[in-house]
Amino acid sequence: MSQETRTARTLRLRLPGLTGHRAGQHVDVRLSAPDGYTAVRSYSVASALPGDELELTVEELDDGEVSPYLVHGVSVGDQLEVRGPVGGWFVWDPADPSPVQLIAGGSGVVPLMAMIRAHAADPASPGGTAEFRLLYSVRSPEAAYYGAELDELAKSALLSVTYVYTREAPAGSPVPPRRLDARALSIAVLPVSANPAFYICGATAFVETVADWLVQAGYPADRIKTERYGGMGSTP
Ligand SMILES: Cc1cc2nc3c(=O)[nH]c(=O)nc-3n(C[C@H](O)[C@H](O)[C@H](O)COP(=O)(O)OP(=O)(O)OC[C@H]3O[C@@H](n4cnc5c(N)ncnc54)[C@H](O)[C@@H]3O)c2cc1C
């Protein structure tokens, strides 16, 4: 277990019998109270580990039912009821050589990180030499997940990362905090001519707004895969 940011924690789970998973899949975690009340929430797999281990990164929502427990209440050695990994649509296939454009809003970076890790781990696969780009909309530098690892991976020619800080920019940054808009999106993402495969993940409003902008900019809708985390969220 590790503290990812002030409000998010990464949990490593061992699922006996698991023989790996696909990058982009999620698990369903069920919590049960002694009175029989249960709550189930989905969490994307962040890791690209072979075998029976996987990592989740959970963002605590102040008024949430499940996320505060996963961020503060779980201890090493505890057992959780987990179903999955599940999902066959929002997954990156290492056999696909297409360039990939990832777009994350907040904790939506989690399944995209699994894709980035799977890509980096398998350079011999057809997709392993494909260009990967991540556009990451996040409140502040402190709120960004996986910062050091992304910096390290971005030193390779195969990954580039663009941050959009919505509330607080890094000290000394010439760019003030701002919401992602259609113009900034079009500058940051791979061009239409590259025919990239898009994976967009985050709060529902973020995902839908970004997907609409891409279609309006001429990207084919069938190249855009989305994962909506729910919540009212805000637009980018
Ligand atoms: C496929 C999938 C994968 C997901 N992966 C992750 C992940 O990797 N990490 C992660 O932290 N979360 C992830 N989520 C969101 C997660 O399932 C929960 O919705 C989230 O943790 C809130 O649960 P809660 O019980 O704490 O809050 P709840 O008690 O369900 O909700 C509390 C309040 O927060 C609002 N809310 C609920 N969800 C969100 C949200 N995502 N954003 C903003 N407001 C919200 C609700 O409307 C409500 O007002 C994923 C969701 C889906 C569908």
The ligand as a Tripos MOL2 file, in Angstrom:
@<TRIPOS>MOLECULE
LIG
   53    58     1     0     0
SMALL
NO_CHARGES

@<TRIPOS>ATOM
      1 C1        -15.3730    1.3330  -14.4910 C.3       1 LIG1
      2 C2        -15.0660    2.2550  -13.3320 C.ar      1 LIG1
      3 C3        -13.7630    2.3440  -12.8590 C.ar      1 LIG1
      4 C4        -13.4590    3.1980  -11.7900 C.ar      1 LIG1
      5 N1        -12.1680    3.2840  -11.3670 N.ar      1 LIG1
      6 C5        -11.8470    4.1140  -10.3500 C.ar      1 LIG1
      7 C6        -10.4880    4.2410   -9.9240 C.ar      1 LIG1
      8 O1         -9.5720    3.6150  -10.4850 O.2       1 LIG1
      9 N2        -10.2180    5.0720   -8.8780 N.ar      1 LIG1
     10 C7        -11.2110    5.7990   -8.2510 C.ar      1 LIG1
     11 O2        -10.8900    6.5320   -7.2910 O.2       1 LIG1
     12 N3        -12.5010    5.7120   -8.6520 N.ar      1 LIG1
     13 C8        -12.8450    4.8760   -9.6650 C.ar      1 LIG1
     14 N4        -14.1530    4.7670  -10.0690 N.ar      1 LIG1
     15 C9        -15.1970    5.4640   -9.2760 C.3       1 LIG1
     16 C10       -15.6200    4.5260   -8.1210 C.3       1 LIG1
     17 O3        -16.3100    3.4000   -8.6390 O.3       1 LIG1
     18 C11       -16.5770    5.2190   -7.1410 C.3       1 LIG1
     19 O4        -17.6410    5.7910   -7.8600 O.3       1 LIG1
     20 C12       -15.9020    6.2790   -6.3070 C.3       1 LIG1
     21 O5        -14.8300    5.7170   -5.5480 O.3       1 LIG1
     22 C13       -16.9230    6.9090   -5.3390 C.3       1 LIG1
     23 O6        -17.4490    5.9070   -4.5060 O.3       1 LIG1
     24 P1        -17.9280    6.2740   -3.0270 P.3       1 LIG1
     25 O7        -18.6990    5.1180   -2.5120 O.co2     1 LIG1
     26 O8        -16.7700    6.7610   -2.2080 O.co2     1 LIG1
     27 O9        -18.8550    7.5380   -3.2620 O.3       1 LIG1
     28 P2        -20.4710    7.5120   -3.3420 P.3       1 LIG1
     29 O10       -21.0090    7.3140   -1.9710 O.co2     1 LIG1
     30 O11       -20.8800    6.5700   -4.4230 O.co2     1 LIG1
     31 O12       -20.7490    8.9740   -3.8620 O.3       1 LIG1
     32 C14       -20.4890   10.1210   -3.0350 C.3       1 LIG1
     33 C15       -20.7110   11.3850   -3.8410 C.3       1 LIG1
     34 O13       -19.7030   11.5020   -4.8660 O.3       1 LIG1
     35 C16       -20.2880   11.5470   -6.1530 C.3       1 LIG1
     36 N5        -19.4310   10.7050   -7.0060 N.ar      1 LIG1
     37 C17       -19.4840    9.3590   -7.1390 C.ar      1 LIG1
     38 N6        -18.5140    8.9340   -7.9750 N.ar      1 LIG1
     39 C18       -17.8290   10.0250   -8.3670 C.ar      1 LIG1
     40 C19       -16.7200   10.2490   -9.2040 C.ar      1 LIG1
     41 N7        -16.0990    9.2330   -9.8320 N.pl3     1 LIG1
     42 N8        -16.2780   11.5160   -9.3730 N.ar      1 LIG1
     43 C20       -16.8800   12.5490   -8.7340 C.ar      1 LIG1
     44 N9        -17.9400   12.4070   -7.9130 N.ar      1 LIG1
     45 C21       -18.4140   11.1690   -7.7410 C.ar      1 LIG1
     46 C22       -21.6740   10.9930   -6.0050 C.3       1 LIG1
     47 O14       -22.5570   11.5600   -6.9480 O.3       1 LIG1
     48 C23       -22.0290   11.4270   -4.5930 C.3       1 LIG1
     49 O15       -22.4660   12.7690   -4.5480 O.3       1 LIG1
     50 C24       -14.4780    3.9600  -11.1650 C.ar      1 LIG1
     51 C25       -15.7970    3.8690  -11.6490 C.ar      1 LIG1
     52 C26       -16.0900    3.0400  -12.7130 C.ar      1 LIG1
     53 C27       -17.5050    2.9740  -13.2290 C.3       1 LIG1
@<TRIPOS>BOND
     1     1     2 1
     2     2     3 ar
     3     2    52 ar
     4     3     4 ar
     5     4     5 ar
     6     4    50 ar
     7     5     6 ar
     8     6     7 ar
     9     6    13 1
    10     7     8 2
    11     7     9 ar
    12     9    10 ar
    13    10    11 2
    14    10    12 ar
    15    12    13 ar
    16    13    14 ar
    17    14    15 1
    18    14    50 ar
    19    15    16 1
    20    16    17 1
    21    16    18 1
    22    18    19 1
    23    18    20 1
    24    20    21 1
    25    20    22 1
    26    22    23 1
    27    23    24 1
    28    24    25 2
    29    24    26 1
    30    24    27 1
    31    27    28 1
    32    28    29 2
    33    28    30 1
    34    28    31 1
    35    31    32 1
    36    32    33 1
    37    33    34 1
    38    33    48 1
    39    34    35 1
    40    35    36 1
    41    35    46 1
    42    36    37 ar
    43    36    45 ar
    44    37    38 ar
    45    38    39 ar
    46    39    40 ar
    47    39    45 ar
    48    40    41 1
    49    40    42 ar
    50    42    43 ar
    51    43    44 ar
    52    44    45 ar
    53    46    47 1
    54    46    48 1
    55    48    49 1
    56    50    51 ar
    57    51    52 ar
    58    52    53 1
@<TRIPOS>SUBSTRUCTURE
     1 LIG1         1 GROUP 0 **** ****
